[in-house]
Amino acid sequence: MSIRTIDHEIIQTWAEAREGRPSVVSATKSGEGDTESGLLRIDFGAKDEDFEEISWEEFFRIFEENNLTFLYQEETDDGEESRFCKFVERAEEDEVENDVDVTDDIDEL
């Protein structure tokens, strides 16, 4: 089951529970103070050389400036903890309904 959220606390808690770190793809970072500050990622496990770790404050600034929604899973189909997540364009319903199950809509993304 995939879930959509824009709630910063839920996103941070989910990532930290999986030892994830807020990051941007280094090659996409355009510079200090720019609104297009790079593609957001959650970096899990050993540090990925292609990612630059950033603060949660910076992460959520970019998240909001780009009007994003966090799509994630709590568990895999076999019941294991999932690290599946991605950032998608925010839809109108994301502003009203937080933590929406989008299992049926996953193919549309």
C-alpha positions as CSV (number, residue, x, y, z in Angstrom):
1,M,0.0,0.0,0.0
2,S,1.4,3.4,-1.0
3,I,0.6,6.5,1.0
4,R,0.8,10.2,0.0
5,T,1.6,12.9,2.6
6,I,2.8,16.5,2.8
7,D,3.2,16.4,6.6
8,H,6.8,17.2,7.5
9,E,6.8,15.4,10.8
10,I,5.5,12.2,9.2
11,I,8.1,12.3,6.4
12,Q,11.0,13.0,8.8
13,T,9.8,10.3,11.3
14,W,9.4,7.7,8.5
15,A,12.9,8.4,7.0
16,E,14.7,8.5,10.4
17,A,13.0,5.2,11.4
18,R,14.8,3.7,8.4
19,E,18.1,5.5,9.1
20,G,17.4,7.8,6.1
21,R,19.1,11.2,5.7
22,P,17.7,14.2,3.8
23,S,19.7,14.8,0.7
24,V,19.8,16.3,-2.8
25,V,21.3,14.8,-6.0
26,S,24.6,16.7,-6.1
27,A,24.6,17.1,-9.9
28,T,21.3,18.9,-9.8
29,K,22.1,21.5,-7.1
30,S,22.2,24.9,-8.7
31,G,23.7,27.0,-5.9
32,E,23.1,28.7,-2.6
33,G,19.7,30.5,-2.2
34,D,18.3,29.3,-5.5
35,T,14.7,28.0,-5.4
36,E,15.8,25.1,-7.7
37,S,18.2,23.6,-5.1
38,G,18.3,20.1,-6.5
39,L,16.3,16.9,-6.7
40,L,15.3,15.7,-3.2
41,R,16.2,12.2,-2.1
42,I,16.3,10.2,1.1
43,D,19.7,8.5,1.4
44,F,19.6,5.1,3.2
45,G,22.5,3.0,4.4
46,A,26.1,3.9,3.3
47,K,26.4,7.4,2.0
48,D,25.8,7.6,-1.7
49,E,28.5,9.7,-3.4
50,D,25.9,11.2,-5.8
51,F,23.9,12.7,-2.9
52,E,24.7,15.7,-0.7
53,E,23.3,15.5,2.8
54,I,21.3,18.6,3.8
55,S,19.4,19.7,6.9
56,W,15.8,18.8,7.4
57,E,15.1,22.6,7.3
58,E,16.6,22.9,3.9
59,F,15.0,19.7,2.7
60,F,11.5,21.0,3.6
61,R,12.2,24.4,2.1
62,I,12.9,22.7,-1.2
63,F,9.9,20.3,-0.7
64,E,7.6,23.3,-0.3
65,E,9.1,25.5,-3.0
66,N,8.6,22.7,-5.5
67,N,5.1,21.9,-4.3
68,L,5.9,18.2,-3.7
69,T,4.1,15.3,-2.1
70,F,5.9,12.4,-0.5
71,L,4.8,9.0,-1.7
72,Y,5.9,6.1,0.5
73,Q,5.2,2.6,1.8
74,E,5.3,1.4,5.4
75,E,5.7,-2.3,4.5
76,T,6.5,-4.4,1.5
77,D,3.9,-6.9,0.2
78,D,5.6,-9.6,2.3
79,G,5.4,-7.6,5.5
80,E,9.0,-6.3,5.7
81,E,9.8,-2.7,6.5
82,S,9.8,-0.7,3.2
83,R,12.2,2.0,2.0
84,F,10.1,2.8,-1.0
85,C,9.6,6.5,-1.4
86,K,9.5,9.1,-4.1
87,F,8.5,12.7,-4.6
88,V,5.7,13.6,-6.9
89,E,3.9,16.7,-7.9
90,R,1.4,17.9,-5.3
91,A,-2.2,17.4,-6.2
92,E,-5.1,19.5,-5.0
93,E,-6.4,16.7,-2.8
94,D,-3.0,16.5,-1.0
95,E,-3.7,19.9,0.5
96,V,-7.0,18.7,2.0
97,E,-6.4,15.0,2.7
98,N,-3.1,14.0,4.3
99,D,-1.8,10.5,4.4
100,V,-4.0,9.2,1.6
101,D,-3.8,5.5,0.5
102,V,-3.1,5.6,-3.2
103,T,-2.7,2.0,-3.9
104,D,-5.2,2.0,-6.7
105,D,-3.7,5.2,-8.2
106,I,0.0,4.1,-8.2
107,D,0.0,3.2,-12.0
108,E,-1.0,6.8,-12.8
109,L,2.2,8.3,-11.3
